[in-house]
Amino acid sequence: MSHTILIADDSLFIREALCEFFERDDFSVCGEAENGKEAIDKAQELHPDLILLDLSMPVMNGLEAARILKRMMPEVPVIMYSAWGDSSTEKAARSAGVWALVSKSENISVLLGKAHSAMEPRESERFQPFYTSGRRS
């Protein structure tokens, strides 16, 4: 069964690439957003199984959006996809309810693997730390 995903990134190029990768990997992209506020609005409307947020976006960043989304939809895993990945980002993401952090420098297979893991019932309850090149940042 195909799971639905909402993808939020302020870069149209990255959104389009992510949509293509997820569609090829048996996900159904139910919506796209270019900022955190739009992601919240679309999540309320579309009820995705999974939400992918960029950290740095205009209007409302991914961390702020994740905090609100987790209060509204606590059962929906949120994955943060970001170029930034230090320990303070990891701590802030964990406190915002983010399920996993994935670096944009990682191979797309890492992001897709985390997305599939998030859809497994027991796995979605554990925080997945940020890994870059197989090592913690």
C-alpha positions in Angstrom: 0.0 0.0 0.0 1.3 3.5 -0.9 1.7 6.0 1.9 1.0 9.6 1.4 3.6 12.3 2.0 3.5 16.1 2.3 6.8 17.7 1.2 7.7 21.2 2.3 10.8 23.0 1.0 11.2 26.6 -0.2 13.2 25.5 -3.2 11.0 24.4 -6.1 13.9 22.5 -7.6 14.3 20.4 -4.4 10.5 19.9 -4.0 10.2 18.6 -7.6 13.2 16.3 -7.2 11.9 14.9 -3.9 8.4 14.4 -5.4 9.9 12.4 -8.2 12.1 10.2 -5.9 9.2 9.5 -3.5 6.7 8.7 -6.3 9.2 6.3 -7.7 9.6 4.7 -4.3 6.0 3.8 -3.8 4.9 6.9 -1.9 2.0 9.1 -3.1 2.8 12.8 -2.8 -0.4 14.3 -1.6 0.8 17.9 -1.4 3.7 20.4 -1.5 4.4 23.5 0.5 7.0 26.2 0.2 7.0 27.3 3.9 6.1 26.0 7.3 2.7 27.8 7.5 1.6 26.4 4.2 2.7 23.0 5.3 0.5 23.2 8.4 -2.5 24.4 6.3 -2.0 21.6 3.8 -1.5 18.9 6.5 -4.8 19.9 8.0 -6.5 19.6 4.6 -4.8 16.5 3.3 -4.0 14.4 6.4 -0.8 12.8 5.1 0.8 9.7 6.5 4.2 11.4 6.7 5.5 15.0 6.6 8.9 16.0 5.2 10.0 19.5 6.2 13.0 21.6 5.3 14.6 23.3 8.3 15.2 26.7 6.8 12.1 28.2 5.1 10.6 31.7 4.9 7.4 32.7 6.8 7.8 29.8 9.3 10.8 27.5 9.6 10.6 23.7 9.8 11.1 23.5 13.6 8.3 25.9 14.3 6.0 24.0 11.9 7.0 20.6 13.4 6.0 21.8 16.9 2.6 22.8 15.7 2.1 19.8 13.5 3.0 17.4 16.3 0.4 19.1 18.6 -2.2 18.8 15.8 -1.3 15.4 14.5 0.8 13.6 17.0 0.5 10.2 15.2 2.1 11.6 11.9 5.9 11.2 11.8 7.8 14.4 10.7 11.2 14.1 9.0 13.4 17.1 8.9 15.5 17.3 5.7 18.2 19.9 6.1 21.6 21.2 5.1 22.2 22.0 8.8 23.0 19.3 11.2 24.8 20.1 14.5 23.9 18.9 18.0 21.9 22.0 18.8 19.7 21.4 15.7 19.3 17.8 16.7 18.3 18.8 20.2 15.8 21.4 18.9 14.4 18.9 16.4 13.9 16.2 19.1 12.1 18.7 21.4 9.9 19.7 18.4 8.8 16.2 17.9 10.7 15.5 14.7 11.1 11.7 14.1 14.3 11.9 12.1 16.8 14.3 10.7 18.4 13.7 7.4 21.2 15.8 5.8 20.7 17.1 2.3 24.2 15.9 1.6 23.2 12.3 2.2 22.3 10.0 -0.7 18.6 10.1 -1.4 18.4 6.4 -0.3 19.0 7.5 3.3 16.0 9.8 3.2 13.8 7.2 1.5 14.9 4.5 4.1 14.0 6.8 7.0 10.6 7.5 5.4 9.9 3.8 5.0 11.1 3.2 8.6 8.8 5.9 9.9 5.8 4.1 8.4 6.6 1.0 10.5 4.4 1.2 13.6 6.9 0.7 16.4 9.7 2.6 14.6 7.8 5.8 14.3 7.8 6.2 18.1 11.6 6.5 18.4 13.7 9.6 17.5 16.2 8.9 14.7 19.3 11.1 15.1 21.0 13.0 12.4 23.7 11.0 10.5 26.1 12.3 7.9 28.3 9.8 6.1 27.4 7.1 8.7 28.6 9.2 11.6 26.7 11.5 14.0 27.2 15.2 13.5 
